[in-house]
Amino acid sequence: MSSAQPDRRRSTYFDRRRASATEAAFRVLVESVKDYAIFMLDPGGRVASWNPGAQRIKGYSADQIIGRHFSIFYSPEDIEAGKPDRMLQQATAEERTEDEGWRVRKDGSRFWANVVLTALRDPSGALLGFAKITRDLTERRRTEQAVRESEERFAKILRASPVAICLLTGAAGQFVEANSKFAELLGYREPSAVIGKTAAELGLWSDPGEYERLMRDLWTRRSIREATVDYRTRDGLTRRALAVLELLSIEGRDCVLVLFWRA
């Protein structure tokens, strides 16, 4: 018997041991993940495996869902539009597809999901099925929607206010919002003439040192209810105004909200 045969058998044995250990490690990883639904579909789209994260997010136990078509997670309108089949077709053709949209839990409630569907193939290229990873992004979407609604309310107040209002970035003093009344106060026709520029570029402050002292005071107190400031208009005229300043944190960035009245 050739000595090469035992070597090949030992190599095959250790390759199988390594593959088995890798599969076991992967199963432990999938079973331990609670924030993601990670499961397999067969080539026809039927659920072939289920992890605790999938049960937590979707509400089905493994016994209740394995063998059922994954279209059960979609809304009636998405099913009617052919979305589940289209996801399978895209993943088959492109190896991977991603989508965000509403999905349906066992109890009928809906959640906003990020879904990644990946085609799995054997060494010959034959389709074995699909890996599906789903994240519940409902809370993130709710937060983003609340921020958008807050921004819309602020924009409406800004436009309608009879008081001059502007919003500046804290570090550079760049105007990111301003209303018509503020533009008018400075001698401009439209807020767009101000937005994007810094106070220094506009030559806004008669005494830049006074402005710097005011900003240091604001960073300490977070709010200044009444301050007297001298500013320059577009025509170079010096005017005096009363101001209220608030230090805000918007998307992790320090901003200064300023309300002006002519003194």
C-alpha positions as CSV (number, residue, x, y, z in Angstrom):
1,M,0.0,0.0,0.0
2,S,1.3,3.4,-0.9
3,S,2.3,5.7,2.0
4,A,0.5,8.5,0.2
5,Q,-2.9,6.8,0.9
6,P,-2.8,7.2,4.7
7,D,-1.6,10.8,4.3
8,R,-4.6,11.5,2.0
9,R,-6.9,9.8,4.5
10,R,-5.5,11.8,7.4
11,S,-5.8,15.1,5.4
12,T,-9.4,14.3,4.5
13,Y,-10.2,13.4,8.2
14,F,-8.7,16.7,9.4
15,D,-10.5,18.7,6.7
16,R,-13.8,17.2,7.8
17,R,-13.0,18.0,11.5
18,R,-12.2,21.6,10.6
19,A,-15.4,21.9,8.5
20,S,-17.4,20.4,11.3
21,A,-15.9,22.8,13.8
22,T,-16.6,25.8,11.5
23,E,-20.2,24.8,11.1
24,A,-20.6,24.3,14.9
25,A,-19.1,27.7,15.5
26,F,-21.4,29.3,12.9
27,R,-24.5,27.6,14.5
28,V,-23.5,28.9,18.0
29,L,-23.1,32.4,16.5
30,V,-26.5,32.3,14.8
31,E,-28.2,30.9,17.9
32,S,-26.7,33.5,20.2
33,V,-27.7,36.6,18.1
34,K,-30.9,38.1,19.4
35,D,-31.1,41.4,17.5
36,Y,-31.1,39.9,14.0
37,A,-33.4,37.4,12.4
38,I,-31.0,35.0,10.7
39,F,-32.4,32.0,8.8
40,M,-32.2,30.0,5.7
41,L,-34.7,29.5,2.8
42,D,-34.7,26.6,0.4
43,P,-34.5,27.4,-3.3
44,G,-38.3,27.8,-3.4
45,G,-38.4,30.4,-0.6
46,R,-39.6,28.1,2.2
47,V,-38.1,28.6,5.6
48,A,-35.5,26.0,6.4
49,S,-33.9,27.2,9.6
50,W,-34.8,29.7,12.4
51,N,-32.8,31.5,15.1
52,P,-33.9,33.1,18.4
53,G,-33.6,36.5,16.9
54,A,-36.0,35.6,14.2
55,Q,-38.5,34.3,16.8
56,R,-38.1,37.5,18.9
57,I,-38.6,39.8,15.9
58,K,-41.2,37.9,13.9
59,G,-43.1,36.1,16.7
60,Y,-43.0,32.6,15.3
61,S,-41.4,29.6,16.9
62,A,-39.3,27.3,14.8
63,D,-42.1,24.6,14.8
64,Q,-44.6,27.2,13.6
65,I,-42.6,28.6,10.7
66,I,-40.2,26.0,9.2
67,G,-41.5,24.8,5.9
68,R,-43.7,27.8,5.3
69,H,-43.1,30.2,2.4
70,F,-41.3,33.4,3.5
71,S,-44.0,35.6,1.8
72,I,-45.9,35.2,5.1
73,F,-43.7,38.0,6.4
74,Y,-44.9,40.4,3.7
75,S,-48.1,42.6,3.7
76,P,-51.0,41.6,1.4
77,E,-50.3,44.5,-0.9
78,D,-46.6,43.5,-1.2
79,I,-47.6,39.9,-2.0
80,E,-50.1,41.1,-4.6
81,A,-47.3,43.2,-6.1
82,G,-45.1,40.2,-6.3
83,K,-42.4,41.6,-4.0
84,P,-41.3,38.3,-2.3
85,D,-40.8,36.5,-5.7
86,R,-39.0,39.5,-7.0
87,M,-36.6,39.4,-4.0
88,L,-35.8,35.8,-4.8
89,Q,-35.3,36.5,-8.5
90,Q,-32.9,39.4,-7.7
91,A,-30.9,37.5,-5.2
92,T,-30.6,34.5,-7.7
93,A,-29.5,36.8,-10.5
94,E,-27.3,39.2,-8.6
95,E,-26.2,36.9,-5.6
96,R,-27.4,39.5,-3.1
97,T,-30.3,41.9,-2.7
98,E,-31.2,44.4,0.0
99,D,-34.5,46.1,0.9
100,E,-36.1,48.3,3.5
101,G,-39.9,48.2,4.1
102,W,-42.8,47.1,6.2
103,R,-42.9,43.4,7.3
104,V,-45.6,41.6,9.2
105,R,-45.3,39.7,12.5
106,K,-47.2,36.7,13.6
107,D,-49.7,38.8,15.5
108,G,-50.4,41.0,12.4
109,S,-48.4,44.0,13.6
110,R,-46.0,45.7,11.2
111,F,-42.4,46.6,11.7
112,W,-39.9,48.5,9.5
113,A,-37.2,46.1,8.4
114,N,-33.8,46.1,6.7
115,V,-33.6,42.8,4.8
116,V,-30.5,41.2,3.1
117,L,-31.1,38.1,1.0
118,T,-28.1,36.2,-0.3
119,A,-28.0,33.3,-2.7
120,L,-26.1,30.2,-1.5
121,R,-24.5,27.9,-4.1
122,D,-22.5,24.7,-4.1
123,P,-19.0,24.5,-5.7
124,S,-20.6,23.7,-9.1
125,G,-22.8,26.8,-8.9
126,A,-26.1,25.0,-8.2
127,L,-28.5,27.0,-6.0
128,L,-28.8,25.6,-2.5
129,G,-31.1,28.2,-1.1
130,F,-30.8,31.7,0.5
131,A,-29.5,33.2,3.7
132,K,-31.8,35.9,5.0
133,I,-30.9,38.5,7.6
134,T,-33.5,40.9,8.9
135,R,-33.1,43.8,11.3
136,D,-36.0,45.6,13.1
137,L,-35.5,49.3,12.4
138,T,-38.9,50.5,13.6
139,E,-37.5,52.5,16.5
140,R,-34.9,54.1,14.3
141,R,-37.5,55.0,11.7
142,R,-39.8,56.4,14.4
143,T,-36.9,58.6,15.7
144,E,-36.0,59.8,12.2
145,Q,-39.7,60.6,11.5
146,A,-40.0,62.5,14.8
147,V,-36.8,64.5,13.9
148,R,-38.2,65.3,10.4
149,E,-41.5,66.4,11.9
150,S,-39.7,68.6,14.5
151,E,-37.6,70.2,11.7
152,E,-40.8,70.9,9.7
153,R,-42.4,72.5,12.7
154,F,-39.3,74.6,13.3
155,A,-39.2,75.6,9.7
156,K,-42.9,76.7,9.8
157,I,-42.3,78.7,13.0
158,L,-39.2,80.2,11.5
159,R,-41.0,81.4,8.4
160,A,-44.0,82.7,10.2
161,S,-42.3,84.4,13.1
162,P,-42.4,88.2,13.3
163,V,-39.2,88.0,15.3
164,A,-35.8,87.8,13.6
165,I,-34.4,84.2,14.1
166,C,-31.3,82.5,13.0
167,L,-29.4,79.3,13.8
168,L,-25.6,79.2,13.6
169,T,-23.1,76.4,14.0
170,G,-21.3,76.8,17.3
171,A,-17.7,76.6,16.1
172,A,-17.6,78.5,12.9
173,G,-20.6,80.7,13.4
174,Q,-22.0,79.7,10.0
175,F,-25.7,80.4,9.4
176,V,-27.6,77.2,8.8
177,E,-31.1,78.7,9.1
178,A,-32.5,82.2,9.1
179,N,-36.0,83.7,8.5
180,S,-37.1,86.6,6.3
181,K,-37.2,88.9,9.3
182,F,-33.6,88.3,10.1
183,A,-32.6,88.9,6.5
184,E,-34.6,92.1,6.5
185,L,-32.9,93.2,9.7
186,L,-29.5,92.9,8.0
187,G,-30.7,94.6,4.8
188,Y,-31.0,91.5,2.6
189,R,-34.0,90.5,0.6
190,E,-33.9,86.8,1.1
191,P,-32.6,84.5,3.9
192,S,-30.7,82.6,1.2
193,A,-28.3,85.6,1.0
194,V,-27.3,84.8,4.6
195,I,-27.5,81.0,4.9
196,G,-24.2,79.2,4.3
197,K,-22.1,82.3,5.2
198,T,-20.4,83.0,8.5
199,A,-20.9,86.1,10.7
200,A,-17.3,87.1,9.8
201,E,-18.0,86.9,6.1
202,L,-21.0,89.1,6.5
203,G,-19.1,91.5,8.7
204,L,-22.0,91.2,11.1
205,W,-20.5,92.2,14.4
206,S,-19.3,95.7,15.0
207,D,-17.0,94.4,17.7
208,P,-15.9,90.8,17.0
209,G,-14.2,90.7,20.5
210,E,-17.6,91.4,22.1
211,Y,-19.2,88.6,20.2
212,E,-16.4,86.2,21.3
213,R,-17.0,87.1,24.9
214,L,-20.7,86.6,24.5
215,M,-20.1,83.1,23.0
216,R,-17.8,82.2,25.9
217,D,-20.5,83.3,28.3
218,L,-23.1,81.3,26.4
219,W,-21.0,78.1,26.5
220,T,-20.8,78.5,30.3
221,R,-24.4,79.3,30.9
222,R,-26.0,77.5,28.0
223,S,-28.7,80.2,27.7
224,I,-28.6,84.0,27.7
225,R,-32.0,85.6,28.1
226,E,-31.2,89.2,27.2
227,A,-28.0,90.6,25.6
228,T,-27.4,93.9,23.9
229,V,-25.4,93.5,20.7
230,D,-24.2,95.9,18.1
231,Y,-24.3,94.6,14.5
232,R,-23.7,95.9,11.0
233,T,-26.2,95.9,8.2
234,R,-25.4,95.1,4.6
235,D,-25.0,98.8,3.9
236,G,-22.4,99.1,6.7
237,L,-24.7,100.9,9.2
238,T,-24.3,100.0,12.9
239,R,-27.4,99.1,14.7
240,R,-28.2,97.9,18.2
241,A,-30.4,94.9,19.0
242,L,-31.6,92.8,22.0
243,A,-30.9,89.1,21.6
244,V,-31.8,85.9,23.3
245,L,-29.3,83.0,22.8
246,E,-29.7,79.3,23.4
247,L,-27.0,76.7,23.0
248,L,-28.4,73.6,21.3
249,S,-27.1,70.2,20.3
250,I,-28.4,69.2,16.9
251,E,-27.3,65.8,15.6
252,G,-24.3,65.9,17.9
253,R,-23.3,69.4,16.7
254,D,-23.3,72.5,18.9
255,C,-25.6,75.2,17.4
256,V,-26.6,78.6,18.6
257,L,-30.2,79.8,18.3
258,V,-30.6,83.6,18.3
259,L,-33.7,85.7,18.5
260,F,-33.2,89.4,17.6
261,W,-35.2,92.6,18.4
262,R,-34.2,96.1,17.4
263,A,-33.3,98.0,20.5
